[in-house]
Amino acid sequence: MSKPAKTEAELIAMARAELKVHADCSDGIVISVLRAGDSREFRTVADAATVAKPGYPECVAPIVQIADHLCKQFDVSRLRVASNAFAIALLWNLISLST
């Protein structure tokens, strides 16, 4: 039996919801999905004010486990995500704008 497919936006929304269950996470955290060979990795980035909030490390720490769970539950092999170089440049711009 095949796994159901999800869009990148759906996976990010699911990851965000799971993060909020684990800790009181700020809405200032950006979650992105990057290619990692045939699989996908979830990454987080936030501006300096969000990173400085109490509980930030505890909030983002579970993202690896959440990503593993979602990638096993859903078909991510055909998920179209931004290229790693583009995603990294986008995240860098977000960080630069917040400082």
DRENMI-591741 format. One record per residue (C-alpha): x negated, y negated, z negated; residue in three letters. Coordinates in Angstrom, 3 decimals. Example, Ala and Ser with C-alpha at 12.3 -4.5 7.8 and 13.67 -1.06 7.14 Angstrom:
<atoms>
<atom><X>-12.300</X><Y>4.500</Y><Z>-7.800</Z><residu>ALA</residu></atom>
<atom><X>-13.670</X><Y>1.060</Y><Z>-7.140</Z><residu>SER</residu></atom>
</atoms>
This chain:
<atoms>
<atom><X>0.000</X><Y>0.000</Y><Z>0.000</Z><residu>MET</residu></atom>
<atom><X>-1.367</X><Y>-3.409</Y><Z>0.942</Z><residu>SER</residu></atom>
<atom><X>-1.739</X><Y>-6.316</Y><Z>-1.433</Z><residu>LYS</residu></atom>
<atom><X>0.399</X><Y>-9.414</Y><Z>-0.915</Z><residu>PRO</residu></atom>
<atom><X>-1.337</X><Y>-12.394</Y><Z>0.655</Z><residu>ALA</residu></atom>
<atom><X>-1.464</X><Y>-15.808</Y><Z>-0.986</Z><residu>LYS</residu></atom>
<atom><X>-2.548</X><Y>-19.177</Y><Z>0.317</Z><residu>THR</residu></atom>
<atom><X>-5.456</X><Y>-21.066</Y><Z>-1.201</Z><residu>GLU</residu></atom>
<atom><X>-2.992</X><Y>-23.539</Y><Z>-2.755</Z><residu>ALA</residu></atom>
<atom><X>-0.978</X><Y>-20.719</Y><Z>-4.318</Z><residu>GLU</residu></atom>
<atom><X>-4.095</X><Y>-19.099</Y><Z>-5.787</Z><residu>LEU</residu></atom>
<atom><X>-5.298</X><Y>-22.422</Y><Z>-7.193</Z><residu>ILE</residu></atom>
<atom><X>-1.871</X><Y>-23.078</Y><Z>-8.742</Z><residu>ALA</residu></atom>
<atom><X>-1.898</X><Y>-19.604</Y><Z>-10.301</Z><residu>MET</residu></atom>
<atom><X>-5.436</X><Y>-20.097</Y><Z>-11.630</Z><residu>ALA</residu></atom>
<atom><X>-4.489</X><Y>-23.495</Y><Z>-13.093</Z><residu>ARG</residu></atom>
<atom><X>-1.445</X><Y>-21.964</Y><Z>-14.813</Z><residu>ALA</residu></atom>
<atom><X>-3.577</X><Y>-19.176</Y><Z>-16.302</Z><residu>GLU</residu></atom>
<atom><X>-6.192</X><Y>-21.685</Y><Z>-17.517</Z><residu>LEU</residu></atom>
<atom><X>-3.468</X><Y>-23.600</Y><Z>-19.344</Z><residu>LYS</residu></atom>
<atom><X>-2.448</X><Y>-20.378</Y><Z>-21.123</Z><residu>VAL</residu></atom>
<atom><X>-6.017</X><Y>-19.874</Y><Z>-22.379</Z><residu>HIS</residu></atom>
<atom><X>-6.624</X><Y>-23.444</Y><Z>-23.537</Z><residu>ALA</residu></atom>
<atom><X>-5.176</X><Y>-26.927</Y><Z>-23.475</Z><residu>ASP</residu></atom>
<atom><X>-6.700</X><Y>-27.921</Y><Z>-20.150</Z><residu>CYS</residu></atom>
<atom><X>-6.748</X><Y>-31.404</Y><Z>-18.714</Z><residu>SER</residu></atom>
<atom><X>-5.153</X><Y>-32.128</Y><Z>-15.354</Z><residu>ASP</residu></atom>
<atom><X>-8.459</X><Y>-33.780</Y><Z>-14.384</Z><residu>GLY</residu></atom>
<atom><X>-10.041</X><Y>-30.431</Y><Z>-13.536</Z><residu>ILE</residu></atom>
<atom><X>-10.302</X><Y>-29.662</Y><Z>-9.821</Z><residu>VAL</residu></atom>
<atom><X>-10.300</X><Y>-25.980</Y><Z>-8.848</Z><residu>ILE</residu></atom>
<atom><X>-11.643</X><Y>-24.929</Y><Z>-5.461</Z><residu>SER</residu></atom>
<atom><X>-12.010</X><Y>-21.593</Y><Z>-3.704</Z><residu>VAL</residu></atom>
<atom><X>-15.302</X><Y>-20.847</Y><Z>-1.955</Z><residu>LEU</residu></atom>
<atom><X>-16.323</X><Y>-18.019</Y><Z>0.346</Z><residu>ARG</residu></atom>
<atom><X>-18.654</X><Y>-15.437</Y><Z>-1.144</Z><residu>ALA</residu></atom>
<atom><X>-19.195</X><Y>-12.888</Y><Z>1.608</Z><residu>GLY</residu></atom>
<atom><X>-15.963</X><Y>-10.928</Y><Z>1.943</Z><residu>ASP</residu></atom>
<atom><X>-14.679</X><Y>-12.155</Y><Z>-1.404</Z><residu>SER</residu></atom>
<atom><X>-13.867</X><Y>-15.551</Y><Z>-2.832</Z><residu>ARG</residu></atom>
<atom><X>-15.138</X><Y>-17.483</Y><Z>-5.851</Z><residu>GLU</residu></atom>
<atom><X>-13.240</X><Y>-20.075</Y><Z>-7.813</Z><residu>PHE</residu></atom>
<atom><X>-15.159</X><Y>-23.151</Y><Z>-8.971</Z><residu>ARG</residu></atom>
<atom><X>-14.208</X><Y>-26.053</Y><Z>-11.188</Z><residu>THR</residu></atom>
<atom><X>-15.386</X><Y>-29.648</Y><Z>-11.270</Z><residu>VAL</residu></atom>
<atom><X>-14.251</X><Y>-32.633</Y><Z>-13.289</Z><residu>ALA</residu></atom>
<atom><X>-15.126</X><Y>-36.249</Y><Z>-13.797</Z><residu>ASP</residu></atom>
<atom><X>-17.309</X><Y>-37.307</Y><Z>-16.718</Z><residu>ALA</residu></atom>
<atom><X>-14.349</X><Y>-38.385</Y><Z>-18.876</Z><residu>ALA</residu></atom>
<atom><X>-12.683</X><Y>-34.980</Y><Z>-18.513</Z><residu>THR</residu></atom>
<atom><X>-15.936</X><Y>-33.117</Y><Z>-19.203</Z><residu>VAL</residu></atom>
<atom><X>-16.406</X><Y>-35.189</Y><Z>-22.373</Z><residu>ALA</residu></atom>
<atom><X>-13.007</X><Y>-34.201</Y><Z>-23.786</Z><residu>LYS</residu></atom>
<atom><X>-13.015</X><Y>-31.719</Y><Z>-26.667</Z><residu>PRO</residu></atom>
<atom><X>-12.325</X><Y>-28.188</Y><Z>-25.491</Z><residu>GLY</residu></atom>
<atom><X>-13.502</X><Y>-28.641</Y><Z>-21.901</Z><residu>TYR</residu></atom>
<atom><X>-16.041</X><Y>-25.764</Y><Z>-21.960</Z><residu>PRO</residu></atom>
<atom><X>-13.465</X><Y>-23.405</Y><Z>-23.475</Z><residu>GLU</residu></atom>
<atom><X>-10.968</X><Y>-24.452</Y><Z>-20.830</Z><residu>CYS</residu></atom>
<atom><X>-13.093</X><Y>-23.691</Y><Z>-17.775</Z><residu>VAL</residu></atom>
<atom><X>-14.964</X><Y>-20.649</Y><Z>-19.134</Z><residu>ALA</residu></atom>
<atom><X>-12.230</X><Y>-18.116</Y><Z>-18.181</Z><residu>PRO</residu></atom>
<atom><X>-12.166</X><Y>-19.156</Y><Z>-14.489</Z><residu>ILE</residu></atom>
<atom><X>-14.457</X><Y>-16.292</Y><Z>-13.411</Z><residu>VAL</residu></atom>
<atom><X>-12.263</X><Y>-13.667</Y><Z>-15.050</Z><residu>GLN</residu></atom>
<atom><X>-9.105</X><Y>-15.316</Y><Z>-13.719</Z><residu>ILE</residu></atom>
<atom><X>-10.563</X><Y>-15.362</Y><Z>-10.197</Z><residu>ALA</residu></atom>
<atom><X>-11.552</X><Y>-11.692</Y><Z>-10.434</Z><residu>ASP</residu></atom>
<atom><X>-8.046</X><Y>-10.790</Y><Z>-11.561</Z><residu>HIS</residu></atom>
<atom><X>-6.347</X><Y>-12.794</Y><Z>-8.785</Z><residu>LEU</residu></atom>
<atom><X>-8.696</X><Y>-11.496</Y><Z>-6.078</Z><residu>CYS</residu></atom>
<atom><X>-7.949</X><Y>-7.903</Y><Z>-7.108</Z><residu>LYS</residu></atom>
<atom><X>-4.207</X><Y>-8.551</Y><Z>-7.229</Z><residu>GLN</residu></atom>
<atom><X>-3.866</X><Y>-10.364</Y><Z>-3.890</Z><residu>PHE</residu></atom>
<atom><X>-5.298</X><Y>-10.023</Y><Z>-0.388</Z><residu>ASP</residu></atom>
<atom><X>-7.917</X><Y>-12.755</Y><Z>-0.081</Z><residu>VAL</residu></atom>
<atom><X>-9.830</X><Y>-11.257</Y><Z>2.845</Z><residu>SER</residu></atom>
<atom><X>-8.039</X><Y>-13.435</Y><Z>5.397</Z><residu>ARG</residu></atom>
<atom><X>-7.761</X><Y>-16.459</Y><Z>3.147</Z><residu>LEU</residu></atom>
<atom><X>-8.982</X><Y>-19.494</Y><Z>5.007</Z><residu>ARG</residu></atom>
<atom><X>-10.968</X><Y>-21.791</Y><Z>2.788</Z><residu>VAL</residu></atom>
<atom><X>-13.237</X><Y>-24.711</Y><Z>3.432</Z><residu>ALA</residu></atom>
<atom><X>-16.795</X><Y>-23.824</Y><Z>4.246</Z><residu>SER</residu></atom>
<atom><X>-19.128</X><Y>-23.802</Y><Z>1.265</Z><residu>ASN</residu></atom>
<atom><X>-21.076</X><Y>-26.805</Y><Z>2.566</Z><residu>ALA</residu></atom>
<atom><X>-17.886</X><Y>-28.817</Y><Z>3.060</Z><residu>PHE</residu></atom>
<atom><X>-16.526</X><Y>-27.836</Y><Z>-0.361</Z><residu>ALA</residu></atom>
<atom><X>-19.781</X><Y>-28.719</Y><Z>-2.093</Z><residu>ILE</residu></atom>
<atom><X>-19.885</X><Y>-32.110</Y><Z>-0.342</Z><residu>ALA</residu></atom>
<atom><X>-16.266</X><Y>-32.752</Y><Z>-1.353</Z><residu>LEU</residu></atom>
<atom><X>-16.946</X><Y>-31.849</Y><Z>-4.980</Z><residu>LEU</residu></atom>
<atom><X>-20.099</X><Y>-33.994</Y><Z>-5.012</Z><residu>TRP</residu></atom>
<atom><X>-18.078</X><Y>-36.958</Y><Z>-3.737</Z><residu>ASN</residu></atom>
<atom><X>-15.506</X><Y>-36.447</Y><Z>-6.503</Z><residu>LEU</residu></atom>
<atom><X>-18.244</X><Y>-36.444</Y><Z>-9.121</Z><residu>ILE</residu></atom>
<atom><X>-19.954</X><Y>-39.488</Y><Z>-7.592</Z><residu>SER</residu></atom>
<atom><X>-16.725</X><Y>-41.481</Y><Z>-7.548</Z><residu>LEU</residu></atom>
<atom><X>-16.095</X><Y>-40.834</Y><Z>-11.223</Z><residu>SER</residu></atom>
<atom><X>-19.476</X><Y>-42.100</Y><Z>-12.439</Z><residu>THR</residu></atom>
</atoms>
